[in-house]
Amino acid sequence: MPMQDTSGTQTLPDMKGRNLTCIIIDDEPLAVKLLQSYVEKTPGLTLKATHNSALQALDFLTHDDADLIFCDIQMPDLNGLQFARIIGHMKSRIIFTTAYDQYAVESWDTNALYYLLKPIDYSNFIKAVSKAQQWFELTHQAGQLAGTNTQDTADNFKEEEDTPPVAILEDSFFVKSDYRLVRIKLNKILFIEGLRDYVRIHIEGRQTAIVSLMAIRHLENILPQRQFLRVHRSYIVNLDKIEAYERGQLVFGEKRVPISDANKETLQKYFSERTIQSKGA
């Protein structure tokens, strides 16, 4: 029997199946607050985190997961549609929350479960949650019939071999970012950060990183080894741009990059060959 909202105005979905964990992504604090209030009063939903950017959410998803993602579309750096394509291999499913209806058709190409138009009232929110519950229940049943565990999807990630090629020039290359081809000059790169199947390229003199959908291993294979070194599973650095080495981390202005144990010896040798010491040292 469906449960009643304590306010007496809405019928809540009957969530007899599994509890759904969720996160909220929106750069508008009031939108986050409204969705959070909806989640908290809806049985069968557990809010794990809220994020004010898609990049922040991607960082979260490298060490945690969520069944449902309530995601805005128009956001800086990485919009909701780009975010959805990046996490397409994961078990998470997206419910878009946006004030613009022109993205509706494109959103279905990302396998979104629902498209909520702002301002979002609670009745429409319930419809979206009910559809999500049905989808996860059917997926779970299908997995049981096939003898598979559908929750393992996110754990099976591996860097794809068929990463789209990067256009290489002698001193620069192009990457696709936000529907544009952007030229990246080698001597301007500080470091490259890889998270799942996208990279953030940090550029000297630029406040925000350039985001592109590709595996970090692909860039590792094409960048000149004399200038670039993969110092960590998630980082490639421009050796010429290192400002300091402190407490096991490389310093680039206000940013710091960790070094894996496997690469410490290589870096120690690099620094030793370039360190001037007094005769008495």
N, C-alpha and C positions, 0 to 999 in steps of 0.2 A: 504494500500500500504506500503511495507516495507520501513523503513527509511534508508537513506544512511549515512555512517560514513563520517564525515567532511574531513577525509584524502582521501576519494574517493577510497579506496582499499578494503573495506569490506561492506557487506550488513548487516545492523543491524536488529534484530528481531522486528517484529511489536508487541509491548507490549500493546495491547488495553485493556487487562484485568487488574487485580489488580497489584499494585506495589509490588514487592518482596523485602523484607528486607533481608540483608545478613551480615554474618561475615566471616572473613578470619582467618584460623589457620595454621601457618607455622613457624618453628623455624629458617628459613632462611630469613633474612631481605630483600634480593633482590627479593625473590619469593613473599613476601608480597607486596612489592612495585609494582611489575609487575601486580599482580592480582588487586591491588587497582586501578591502572590506567585503567585496563579493565572495572572494575565495574563502575568507575566514568564516562566513556564515553559511557556506554550502557544504553539506555533509559529503564525505568521500574525497575531499580535496585537502591536500597538505601543501602549504606554501614553504618552499625551501629557501628562496632568495628573491630579491628584487634588484634590478640593474637599470642604470640610466643610459646604457649604451650596449650595442650588440657586441662590441669588442670585449667589454667587461663580462658579458654573458659567455662568450667563447672561452675566456680564461676560466670561468667557473666550470664549464663543461669538460675541461681537460682533467679535472680531478673529481668531478661529481656528475650526477645525471638528473634528469627530470622526465616524467612522462609527458606532461603538457607544458607548452611554452606560449604564454600570451605575449604577443610581440607586435609592437608598433611598426609601421613601415618607413615613414619619413624620419630618419635619424642621421646625425652627422657621422662621417668617417665610413660607416658600413650600414647600409639601410636594411630593413627587415627582409626584403626579397633576396638580397645577396646573402644575408645570414642564413636564410632558409636553405639556399642551395649548398652552402658550405656544410651544413649539418645533415644533409639529405641522407647520408649513409647511417645515421644514428636511429635509435629506437624512439627518440622524442618526436612528438607531433605538435604542429604549430596551429594556434588559433590567432589569426591576424586581428589587430585592433587598430583601426585607422579612421581618420576623418575624411578620407578621399576614396571615392568609389571607383576611380579610373584604374586602380590596380587589381580589381577583382578577377579579371580574366587571367592576368599574369600570375596571380597568386595560386591558381589551381595547378599551374605547371610545377609548383613546388610541393605538391601533395599536401597542401594545407587542409585541415579538417573543417575549418569554418572561417568566415570573414565577417567580423563584427564592425559595424560602422559607428563611430562616435557621433553624438553622445550615446554611450552604451547604457541601456536600462537593464535591470536585473532579469527581466523575463527573457530577453534575447541572450543574456549571458547563460541562463539555465539551459536554453536550447542548445547552445554550443557545447556546454559541459555534457549534456545528455548524449549528444552525438559522439563526443569523444569517448564516453564510457562504453557506448555500444561498439565503437571501433576497436577499443582495446579488448573488450570481452570476446568479440568475434576472432580477433587476431590470436588471442590466447587459446581459444578452442581449436582454431586451425592448427596451431603449433602442437597441441596435444595429440590431435589426430595424426599429424605427420611425424610424431615422435621427436619433435625439436623443441628447444627452449627459445622462445622469441625474445627473451631478455638478453640473450648473448649478442645481439646484433651490434651494439656499440663496442663490444670488446673485440670484435673481429676486424677492426680497422687496421689497414696497412697502407703504406704509401703506394700510390698507384704508379705503375710503370708507364702508363700512357699519358702522363702529364703533358698538357699542351706545350709545344716548344716555345722558347723565348727567342725573339729576334736579336741576334748578336751583332754588334759592331765592334770595332777595334777597341774603343775606350768606353763603350756604353752598351746598353741593351734596352729593349722595350718589353714592358709587361702590360697585360690588360688589367685595368683597374677602373671600376665604376663606369663601365661601358666605353672607356677610352683606352688608347694605347699611350702609355706614359714612358718617356725616355728616362732611364736611370743611368747617371754617370758614375762610373766605377769609383772615381776619386772623391765622390761626394757621399758614398755609403759609409755609415758608421758601423752598423751591424744589422743582421737580418734575424728576425725572430720567427720561428715556425711553431704553429699550433694546429694540430691535426692536419688538414689538407689545405691550409692557406698560410701565407707568409705576410709578415709586416716588415717592410723595408724602412729602416730609420735613416733619414737623410740629414746631412750636416746643414744647419741653418733652417730646417723645416720643423715646425712644432708637432705636426701630426705625421704618423707613419703612412706610407703607401701600402695599401692592402691589395693582395692579388691571390687568386685561387690557383695554387700549385703546391707541390710537395717541396719542402726545404732541400731534400736530397737532390732534386733536379738542379737547383741553383748551385749546390755544392759541386756538382759534376761539371758545370760550365764556367764557373768563376776561376780566374787565374790563381793557382795554388801559392805562388810567390807572394801574393797580396792578401789572400783570404784564407781563413782557417776555421774549420768547424770545431769549436771549443767545448761544445755541449750538444746533447741530443737536439736541443731546441734553438741553438744559436750558431750563427756564422759571423765572424768579426772581420773587419778590415784592419789588418795589423798596423797599417800606417796611421790609423786614427786613434789608437790606444793612447790615452792621456796618462794613465797610471795603472799599476797593479797593486791591489791592496786587499789583504785578508782573503785571498783566494778568489777575488773578483776583479774583472777588468772595468776600468772607469772611462766613461765617455761623457764628459760634462757632468750633468746631474744623474745620468743613467748608469746603471751597473749591470754587468753580465756575469753570470756564474760560470765556473769552469768545472768540467767533470774530472774525476780522478784520472781517467784514461788519458786526458790531454795535458795534465799538469807538467809532465816531464818534457813534452814538446815545447810548451811555453817557457819553461824554465831555461831550456837551451836557447830559445830565441832571445830571451832577455839577457842571458849571460853573454851572448855574442855581441850584444849592443850596449853593455853596461861599462862605463869608464870607472875604474877604481884606482885609488892612489897606490903607490908601491908598498906602502905600509899596511894596506888593508888585507 
